[in-house]
Amino acid sequence: MALRLAPNLLRSLRFTGARAMSQVGGFGEGAGKGGGTGGSIREAGGSFGKMEAAHEEEYFRRLNARNMEELKRQHDEEMEAHIKDNIEHLEQNLKAAQDAIARQKKRLENLKKDDSSDSD
């Protein structure tokens, strides 16, 4: 259920995973295989390229963590609503069962009254 309510969230998670796998060499060691150059600093490599790659990876890790927290929150809300619906349904079934028990007890009392009045 939570998956139906958060398509944008799942789409961003899917692209985040694909983005992390698009490196050819190590992070910051030049252009990736995605078709773009990654910018002049990344293309040149070196410590600035590695630092930029580290910042970029940190950004996507934080984005992924935020998306996962949001997905968990939505899932928890849906589970809470589902549990409340189940409780309400079970309470209705309990009331119906209690009413049926009361009716059967009343029928039993009526049968006993009829039997005692017939035997007199």
N, C-alpha and C positions, 0 to 999 in steps of 0.2 A: 504494500500500500504506500509506504513512504517513497518507494521508487517512482511511483506515478506522480507524486506531488513535487518532486524535485528534479525535473529533467534538466534544467539549466545547471544545477549543481553537479549532477552526474556527468554532463557533457564537459564541464570544466575540469572535473577530476580525470576524465578520460584523456583530454588534451594535455593535462599536466603530466600524466604518465608517459604519453608519447613524446612529449617535449624532452623529458629527461633521458630518453633512449636515443636521441638523435645526434649524439657526439661521435666523432670519428676517433680522435685521439683522446688525450686527457683534457680536462676542462681548461679552457683558456689557451689551448695550443693551436690556434688558428681557426679557420672556418670549419663549420660542421657540414654534414652531408645533406642538410635540409634545402640546399639550393642557394641560400643567401650567404653573405660573407660574415655576418655576425658583427660588423662594424670594424673600423680601422684598428682599434685597440685590440680587439679579439683576434683580428686577422694577423696582426704583428706578433702575437704570442707574448711570451715573457711574463714578468711578474705582474704588470698591469692587466694583461689579459687574464691571468689566473685569478687576480683579485676581482675583476669584473665578473668572471664566471662564478666565483664563490658568492658574490652579492646576488647574482641572478638566481643561483640555486637556493640560496637562503630565502629569497622572495617567494619562489615557488613552493618551498617546503612550508613556509608560513601560510601561503594561500591554500595549500592542500590541507593543512591542519585546521584552518578556519572552516573550510568546506566540510571537512569530516565532522567537526563540532556541530555545524548547522544541520547536517544530515542526521546526526545522533539526536539532536534536540527535536527535530521533526518526527523522527521515529518514536521517541519517547512520548511525545504528545499524542500521536496516533495510537500507540499501545494503551495509553491511559484512557482515551476515549473508547477504545474497543473493550477494555476491561469494564469500564462503567456501563456500557451497553449490555455486556454479559451479565453483570450483577443485576441490572434492572430486569432483564429477561428471566433470570433465575428467581428473583423475588416475586415476579408475576406468577411463575410456575408454582412456587411455594404457596402463595395465597390461594391459587386454584386448587392445589392439593389439600390444603387445610379446609377449604370450603367443602370439597368432596368428602373428606373425612367426617366433617360435622353433619353433612346430609346422611351419610351411611349410619352414623351413630343414632341420629334421630329416627331413621327407618327401623333400626334394631330396637330402639325403645318402643316404637309404635307396635312392632311385632310382639314384643313381650307383653305389652298392655293388652293386645288383642287375645293372646294366649291365656292370660290370667283371667280376663273377663269371660272367655269361652268355657273355661274349666269350672266356673262358679255355678 
